[in-house]
Amino acid sequence: MTMTDRGLLALARHEGIVPAPYLDVKRVWTFGVGHTVAAGAPDPARMLRGMPVDLDAGVREALRLFQVDLARYEAEVLRAVTGPLAPHEFDALVSFHYNTGAIARAALTRYLNAGDRAGAGAAFMNWVRPASLRTRREAERELFRHGRYPEGPIPIWAADADGRVDFSRPVRRLGATEALALLRPAPVVEPAQQVASAALPLGFLAALLASVTAAFSRS
C-alpha cells in the first residue's frame, strides 16, 4: 500500500519544500521535504549551505529524496497497523508518522489495532508540541476520520547559509499538476522503442512490395 496522489500533495503541503539545508524548530539540520539524517543519507548538516543556483534542480532533488524517505515511512505504518486501512486513513497515518516518527508507540496505533477508530482519531491530538503543530494534527485527524484532504499550492521556502528559513513569503508555489508531474513522472520511451515503432510502417510496405513483385513474377 502506498500513499494516494492526494495524500502525497497533502503531506508536501504540510511540510513545505526548502531546497537547501536548514535548522528546524528543534535545531535539527533538515533538507527538502522534512528530510533529516534520521531517515538516512544524505546528512543535511554536511550538504552545501544556501539556496541552489538552479531552483528547479533543487526542487527536483528535494522531491526525489522525499520519495525515497516516504517508502520507509509507508512500510513502517504497514508494520505497525495490524488491520485493514482505507486509503485516506493510510494517508493520514503516514503524514502523522512522517512528522513524529511515532507510529509504533503512539496511542492512536493501539486504539486502531484494538478496532477503536474513534479513539484513534481523537488520539492524533496527543501530538501537538510545539503548539504550531495543532493545525496539522487537526487536518490529519479530519483526513483520517472523514477523508477530507487539504487543498492549496505547495510552498517553496528559501533558507540562508546559516540555516534560517524565511517564512515571510514563499519564493515559489507548486500547483497540484506541477507537483504531481515531478512526483509521478511519465515513463520515458527508450530511443530503441521509438525506432522500432517508426520502422513498423516501412516493414509493412516492404512486405507489400515483395508480394506484388512475386505476383508479377508468376504472371
C-alpha positions as a Python dict, from the first residue, in 0.01 Angstrom:
ca = {
    (1, 'M'): (0, 0, 0),
    (2, 'T'): (129, 344, -90),
    (3, 'M'): (1, 698, -46),
    (4, 'T'): (-254, 830, -291),
    (5, 'D'): (-170, 1130, -509),
    (6, 'R'): (-388, 1349, -288),
    (7, 'G'): (-212, 1214, 20),
    (8, 'L'): (129, 1295, -129),
    (9, 'L'): (19, 1650, -204),
    (10, 'A'): (-129, 1696, 144),
    (11, 'L'): (190, 1579, 312),
    (12, 'A'): (407, 1801, 92),
    (13, 'R'): (183, 2099, 177),
    (14, 'H'): (221, 2032, 549),
    (15, 'E'): (598, 2006, 523),
    (16, 'G'): (667, 2266, 253),
    (17, 'I'): (980, 2245, 39),
    (18, 'V'): (1311, 2404, 137),
    (19, 'P'): (1566, 2315, -135),
    (20, 'A'): (1860, 2395, 95),
    (21, 'P'): (1982, 2274, 435),
    (22, 'Y'): (1804, 2446, 725),
    (23, 'L'): (1756, 2418, 1100),
    (24, 'D'): (1406, 2309, 1204),
    (25, 'V'): (1227, 2416, 1523),
    (26, 'K'): (1428, 2159, 1722),
    (27, 'R'): (1757, 2285, 1570),
    (28, 'V'): (1797, 1970, 1361),
    (29, 'W'): (1955, 2008, 1019),
    (30, 'T'): (1690, 1933, 758),
    (31, 'F'): (1658, 1945, 380),
    (32, 'G'): (1385, 1948, 119),
    (33, 'V'): (1055, 1799, 237),
    (34, 'G'): (1146, 1735, 601),
    (35, 'H'): (1445, 1507, 536),
    (36, 'T'): (1683, 1458, 831),
    (37, 'V'): (1975, 1223, 881),
    (38, 'A'): (1744, 1001, 1090),
    (39, 'A'): (1582, 896, 761),
    (40, 'G'): (1920, 809, 609),
    (41, 'A'): (2170, 967, 373),
    (42, 'P'): (2242, 1238, 283),
    (43, 'D'): (2308, 1420, 608),
    (44, 'P'): (2175, 1778, 564),
    (45, 'A'): (2440, 1903, 810),
    (46, 'R'): (2705, 1807, 553),
    (47, 'M'): (2529, 1947, 247),
    (48, 'L'): (2628, 2268, 70),
    (49, 'R'): (2464, 2561, 252),
    (50, 'G'): (2245, 2822, 91),
    (51, 'M'): (1993, 2812, -194),
    (52, 'P'): (2083, 2629, -516),
    (53, 'V'): (2171, 2833, -824),
    (54, 'D'): (1921, 2625, -1022),
    (55, 'L'): (1600, 2634, -816),
    (56, 'D'): (1421, 2381, -1038),
    (57, 'A'): (1704, 2131, -994),
    (58, 'G'): (1697, 2187, -618),
    (59, 'V'): (1323, 2123, -603),
    (60, 'R'): (1358, 1806, -811),
    (61, 'E'): (1627, 1676, -574),
    (62, 'A'): (1412, 1761, -272),
    (63, 'L'): (1117, 1569, -417),
    (64, 'R'): (1335, 1276, -522),
    (65, 'L'): (1465, 1242, -168),
    (66, 'F'): (1112, 1284, -33),
    (67, 'Q'): (1000, 977, -229),
    (68, 'V'): (1297, 773, -105),
    (69, 'D'): (1217, 866, 257),
    (70, 'L'): (846, 812, 208),
    (71, 'A'): (885, 445, 114),
    (72, 'R'): (1037, 379, 457),
    (73, 'Y'): (759, 559, 644),
    (74, 'E'): (489, 381, 445),
    (75, 'A'): (645, 44, 528),
    (76, 'E'): (667, 132, 898),
    (77, 'V'): (299, 226, 911),
    (78, 'L'): (205, -104, 748),
    (79, 'R'): (414, -295, 1003),
    (80, 'A'): (265, -110, 1300),
    (81, 'V'): (-103, -133, 1200),
    (82, 'T'): (-243, -484, 1208),
    (83, 'G'): (-580, -431, 1041),
    (84, 'P'): (-701, -309, 702),
    (85, 'L'): (-691, 63, 623),
    (86, 'A'): (-886, 280, 384),
    (87, 'P'): (-660, 486, 154),
    (88, 'H'): (-743, 812, 332),
    (89, 'E'): (-669, 655, 671),
    (90, 'F'): (-333, 532, 546),
    (91, 'D'): (-254, 878, 405),
    (92, 'A'): (-330, 1039, 743),
    (93, 'L'): (-118, 788, 935),
    (94, 'V'): (182, 826, 704),
    (95, 'S'): (160, 1205, 733),
    (96, 'F'): (150, 1172, 1115),
    (97, 'H'): (443, 930, 1119),
    (98, 'Y'): (649, 1136, 873),
    (99, 'N'): (627, 1426, 1116),
    (100, 'T'): (657, 1243, 1450),
    (101, 'G'): (828, 910, 1379),
    (102, 'A'): (597, 771, 1646),
    (103, 'I'): (361, 529, 1472),
    (104, 'A'): (498, 225, 1661),
    (105, 'R'): (447, 376, 2008),
    (106, 'A'): (157, 621, 1964),
    (107, 'A'): (-171, 561, 2146),
    (108, 'L'): (-360, 613, 1821),
    (109, 'T'): (-200, 295, 1684),
    (110, 'R'): (-303, 96, 1991),
    (111, 'Y'): (-659, 222, 1958),
    (112, 'L'): (-662, 141, 1588),
    (113, 'N'): (-528, -211, 1638),
    (114, 'A'): (-797, -266, 1901),
    (115, 'G'): (-1063, -169, 1650),
    (116, 'D'): (-1139, 169, 1810),
    (117, 'R'): (-1127, 412, 1517),
    (118, 'A'): (-1297, 690, 1713),
    (119, 'G'): (-1030, 666, 1982),
    (120, 'A'): (-756, 658, 1719),
    (121, 'G'): (-890, 972, 1556),
    (122, 'A'): (-905, 1159, 1884),
    (123, 'A'): (-551, 1048, 1975),
    (124, 'F'): (-398, 1246, 1688),
    (125, 'M'): (-433, 1546, 1917),
    (126, 'N'): (-194, 1395, 2173),
    (127, 'W'): (88, 1516, 1948),
    (128, 'V'): (64, 1896, 1939),
    (129, 'R'): (404, 2008, 2068),
    (130, 'P'): (511, 2261, 1963),
    (131, 'A'): (172, 2432, 1950),
    (132, 'S'): (229, 2523, 1585),
    (133, 'L'): (155, 2157, 1502),
    (134, 'R'): (-206, 2180, 1617),
    (135, 'T'): (-338, 2283, 1275),
    (136, 'R'): (-156, 1994, 1109),
    (137, 'R'): (-284, 1741, 1364),
    (138, 'E'): (-638, 1867, 1314),
    (139, 'A'): (-603, 1827, 937),
    (140, 'E'): (-463, 1474, 976),
    (141, 'R'): (-746, 1386, 1215),
    (142, 'E'): (-1006, 1512, 967),
    (143, 'L'): (-840, 1319, 687),
    (144, 'F'): (-836, 1002, 897),
    (145, 'R'): (-1196, 1039, 1010),
    (146, 'H'): (-1368, 1180, 705),
    (147, 'G'): (-1130, 1163, 409),
    (148, 'R'): (-1109, 1542, 384),
    (149, 'Y'): (-788, 1641, 207),
    (150, 'P'): (-641, 1990, 249),
    (151, 'E'): (-620, 2195, -69),
    (152, 'G'): (-385, 2463, -196),
    (153, 'P'): (-39, 2503, -351),
    (154, 'I'): (283, 2368, -204),
    (155, 'P'): (510, 2650, -80),
    (156, 'I'): (881, 2659, -159),
    (157, 'W'): (1077, 2848, 108),
    (158, 'A'): (1426, 2998, 96),
    (159, 'A'): (1699, 2931, 354),
    (160, 'D'): (2021, 3122, 405),
    (161, 'A'): (2371, 2987, 461),
    (162, 'D'): (2313, 2978, 838),
    (163, 'G'): (2010, 2753, 802),
    (164, 'R'): (1750, 3020, 872),
    (165, 'V'): (1428, 2986, 670),
    (166, 'D'): (1246, 3296, 551),
    (167, 'F'): (879, 3213, 608),
    (168, 'S'): (761, 3566, 527),
    (169, 'R'): (693, 3480, 163),
    (170, 'P'): (749, 3166, -48),
    (171, 'V'): (995, 3202, -335),
    (172, 'R'): (755, 2993, -542),
    (173, 'R'): (439, 2784, -515),
    (174, 'L'): (381, 2449, -682),
    (175, 'G'): (31, 2369, -804),
    (176, 'A'): (-105, 2015, -783),
    (177, 'T'): (-47, 1936, -1151),
    (178, 'E'): (313, 2058, -1150),
    (179, 'A'): (391, 1882, -822),
    (180, 'L'): (247, 1550, -938),
    (181, 'A'): (442, 1574, -1264),
    (182, 'L'): (760, 1591, -1052),
    (183, 'L'): (647, 1324, -805),
    (184, 'R'): (499, 1085, -1062),
    (185, 'P'): (694, 1150, -1385),
    (186, 'A'): (565, 987, -1702),
    (187, 'P'): (774, 689, -1821),
    (188, 'V'): (1041, 777, -2076),
    (189, 'V'): (1024, 593, -2407),
    (190, 'E'): (1364, 449, -2495),
    (191, 'P'): (1511, 553, -2834),
    (192, 'A'): (1524, 187, -2944),
    (193, 'Q'): (1149, 160, -2885),
    (194, 'Q'): (1089, 477, -3083),
    (195, 'V'): (1297, 347, -3374),
    (196, 'A'): (1118, 13, -3368),
    (197, 'S'): (780, 183, -3364),
    (198, 'A'): (877, 412, -3650),
    (199, 'A'): (1002, 116, -3853),
    (200, 'L'): (672, -71, -3849),
    (201, 'P'): (512, 108, -4146),
    (202, 'L'): (829, 57, -4352),
    (203, 'G'): (821, -315, -4276),
    (204, 'F'): (460, -333, -4385),
    (205, 'L'): (539, -156, -4713),
    (206, 'A'): (836, -384, -4777),
    (207, 'A'): (619, -693, -4731),
    (208, 'L'): (351, -549, -4960),
    (209, 'L'): (611, -468, -5226),
    (210, 'A'): (752, -821, -5205),
    (211, 'S'): (404, -970, -5253),
    (212, 'V'): (336, -752, -5554),
    (213, 'T'): (673, -840, -5708),
    (214, 'A'): (610, -1210, -5659),
    (215, 'A'): (267, -1179, -5820),
    (216, 'F'): (414, -1013, -6129),
    (217, 'S'): (687, -1277, -6149),
    (218, 'R'): (427, -1559, -6163),
    (219, 'S'): (215, -1387, -6435),
}
